[in-house]
Amino acid sequence: MDTLYTKLTPRLVVADAKAAIRFYQAVFDAEPVMTLDTPEGRVIHAEIDIGGMRLSLTESDGQTNRDPEQLGSSPVLLMWMCDDPDAVEARARRAGGTVIFPVDDRFYGMRDGRFADPSGHLWMVTKPSAKLSADELQRRVNAQM
């Protein structure tokens, strides 16, 4: 098996892996790498490449692998550093994602936004908009809180 895993590779549990892959292709220009199905057709392992990074998917089985809908939400936020978060957000919206925070310039020196994909996974798309020292960043956090 030709895999290019990093030392930490996200593995997302989804209700419908093929639909999730289509969404990631539309939003992140993901490239499918492989899919392994059970004889009944359930995807037990899929891999996609997003900008040179591997993402693994499996379909929920309702027991040990439960998707965000079965759990009520996802506590994990995947952050994607990109050149154009506005364009990624627009593609996510067109592909069926739900915008949670629209992309905007943030006080912490990033231009970012957040959306949920149709599988219920949370994504932040971001890029630096200002170079801030740790002291300046802490000052801004204190002012916002």
Backbone torsions as a table, in degrees:
resi	resn	phi	psi	omega
1	MET	NA	123.3	-178.8
2	ASP	-90.2	94.6	179.9
3	THR	-117.1	149.3	178.4
4	LEU	-121.6	56.7	-179.2
5	TYR	-70.8	145.0	168.9
6	THR	-88.7	176.6	-179.6
7	LYS	-65.4	-22.3	174.5
8	LEU	-130.0	111.2	-178.4
9	THR	-119.3	117.2	177.7
10	PRO	-62.8	140.9	174.8
11	ARG	-127.4	110.9	-176.8
12	LEU	-96.5	136.2	173.5
13	VAL	-94.9	126.4	-176.5
14	VAL	-132.3	157.0	177.4
15	ALA	-74.4	-36.1	-175.5
16	ASP	-137.0	98.1	-175.3
17	ALA	-63.7	-40.0	-178.3
18	LYS	-64.9	-39.8	176.4
19	ALA	-66.7	-40.3	178.7
20	ALA	-62.6	-42.8	179.5
21	ILE	-62.4	-42.5	177.5
22	ARG	-60.8	-40.7	177.5
23	PHE	-62.4	-48.0	-178.3
24	TYR	-65.6	-32.0	174.6
25	GLN	-65.2	-44.7	-177.6
26	ALA	-68.2	-36.5	-174.0
27	VAL	-90.8	-46.7	-172.6
28	PHE	-109.3	6.5	-174.4
29	ASP	56.7	36.7	-179.5
30	ALA	-63.1	146.2	176.5
31	GLU	-111.4	119.1	175.4
32	PRO	-62.1	138.7	179.8
33	VAL	-109.6	-48.0	179.5
34	MET	-163.5	156.9	175.2
35	THR	-141.7	132.8	175.6
36	LEU	-118.2	123.2	-178.0
37	ASP	-111.1	153.3	169.1
38	THR	-75.8	165.9	176.3
39	PRO	-57.3	-26.4	178.7
40	GLU	-81.4	-8.8	177.2
41	GLY	100.8	1.8	177.3
42	ARG	-77.6	132.7	178.7
43	VAL	-77.0	117.7	178.1
44	ILE	-98.4	-18.2	177.8
45	HIS	-159.6	129.5	173.7
46	ALA	-140.3	149.9	176.9
47	GLU	-130.7	138.7	173.2
48	ILE	-131.1	156.5	177.5
49	ASP	-111.2	125.2	176.2
50	ILE	-120.0	104.8	177.5
51	GLY	57.4	35.6	179.4
52	GLY	88.8	0.8	178.0
53	MET	-110.7	139.8	-178.5
54	ARG	-89.8	138.4	173.3
55	LEU	-127.4	131.9	-178.6
56	SER	-107.0	144.1	179.9
57	LEU	-130.8	150.1	170.2
58	THR	-144.5	151.4	177.7
59	GLU	-87.0	147.7	-179.1
60	SER	-63.1	145.5	175.3
61	ASP	-115.3	-0.5	178.9
62	GLY	78.4	-0.7	-178.0
63	GLN	-121.1	-87.2	-178.9
64	THR	-86.0	-23.6	178.1
65	ASN	-115.7	102.0	-179.4
66	ARG	-117.3	136.7	-178.6
67	ASP	-84.1	167.2	-177.3
68	PRO	-55.0	-35.7	179.4
69	GLU	-64.3	-40.5	178.7
70	GLN	-67.9	-29.4	-179.3
71	LEU	-89.4	-14.4	-178.2
72	GLY	99.3	-17.0	174.7
73	SER	173.0	-176.8	176.4
74	SER	-118.7	127.5	177.3
75	PRO	-83.0	-3.5	-175.1
76	VAL	-101.0	136.8	176.1
77	LEU	-116.9	115.7	178.6
78	LEU	-88.3	126.7	-178.3
79	MET	-105.2	125.0	-179.7
80	TRP	-113.2	112.1	175.0
81	MET	-80.5	124.6	-175.5
82	CYS	-145.0	167.2	-179.3
83	ASP	-77.2	-27.9	-173.7
84	ASP	-141.0	80.1	-178.8
85	PRO	-61.8	-28.9	178.4
86	ASP	-62.2	-44.5	-179.7
87	ALA	-66.6	-39.7	179.0
88	VAL	-64.1	-43.4	178.2
89	GLU	-60.7	-42.5	179.6
90	ALA	-62.5	-42.2	178.0
91	ARG	-65.2	-40.2	179.0
92	ALA	-61.7	-44.2	179.3
93	ARG	-61.1	-47.3	-179.5
94	ARG	-63.2	-31.9	-176.4
95	ALA	-87.5	0.6	176.6
96	GLY	108.0	7.2	175.5
97	GLY	-75.5	161.1	179.6
98	THR	-113.3	116.7	179.7
99	VAL	-72.5	128.5	178.6
100	ILE	-99.1	-50.7	173.5
101	PHE	-126.8	118.0	178.3
102	PRO	-62.3	151.0	177.4
103	VAL	-61.0	133.4	-179.9
104	ASP	-160.8	166.2	173.8
105	ASP	-77.9	127.5	-175.3
106	ARG	-104.7	156.5	-178.0
107	PHE	-61.7	-21.9	-176.8
108	TYR	-90.1	14.6	172.3
109	GLY	85.0	19.8	178.7
110	MET	-125.3	149.4	168.9
111	ARG	-103.0	111.0	-175.8
112	ASP	-152.2	169.0	176.0
113	GLY	-154.9	172.6	-176.2
114	ARG	-134.0	141.4	173.8
115	PHE	-143.4	160.3	172.8
116	ALA	-104.0	134.5	175.4
117	ASP	-79.6	167.6	-178.1
118	PRO	-60.7	-18.6	176.8
119	SER	-83.3	-8.8	179.6
120	GLY	97.5	1.9	177.8
121	HIS	-81.7	143.6	-176.4
122	LEU	-97.5	136.1	-178.3
123	TRP	-129.5	138.2	168.8
124	MET	-112.4	127.4	174.7
125	VAL	-108.2	130.6	-167.3
126	THR	-151.7	158.0	169.2
127	LYS	-154.4	151.2	178.2
128	PRO	-64.6	140.1	175.5
129	SER	-119.1	-14.3	177.6
130	ALA	-153.6	146.2	176.2
131	LYS	-96.0	115.1	-176.1
132	LEU	-117.7	140.2	173.0
133	SER	-72.7	162.8	177.3
134	ALA	-60.0	-38.7	179.0
135	ASP	-64.9	-43.0	179.1
136	GLU	-66.6	-40.4	178.2
137	LEU	-62.4	-44.0	178.1
138	GLN	-63.4	-40.2	178.4
139	ARG	-59.9	-43.8	-179.9
140	ARG	-67.9	-38.9	176.6
141	VAL	-61.1	-47.7	-179.9
142	ASN	-59.0	-40.7	-179.3
143	ALA	-67.3	-33.7	-179.2
144	GLN	-78.5	-28.9	-175.5
145	MET	-91.6	NA	NA
